Amino acid sequence: MTTLEEMGQVMRTAPGPGADAHEVADWYRRKADLLDHLASGGSGVEATRMQALADLARDHADELVSVSAVG
């Protein structure tokens, strides 16, 4: 799959307003994977930024799941 195809897949699978926390978390993980791929194909500041965004997306996914487990 090309990066462009992966970007399209992430955009098409964005969760709707009725999605539960696990569905949203799964989407954030897919987004993080995409950002990892973008980071690996780049260099310098832009690659570092993409990697940081991937880490934030994963952290957010983990937070969503942990909050839903408590609530």
LINWOUR-V437371 format. One record per pair of residues at least 24 apart in sequence whose ideal C-beta (glycine too) atoms are under 8 Angstrom apart, sorted by the first residue. I is the first residue (numbers start at 0). J is the second residue. If there is no record, write none. Layout:
# LINWOUR-V437371
i;j
I;J
I;J
This chain:
# LINWOUR-V437371
i;j
2;33
2;36
2;37
2;40
5;32
5;33
5;36
6;33
9;33
19;67
20;63
20;64
20;66
20;67
21;63
21;64
21;67
23;60
23;63
24;59
24;60
24;61
24;63
24;64
25;60
27;56
27;57
27;59
27;60
27;63
28;56
28;57
28;60
30;56
31;56
31;57
31;60
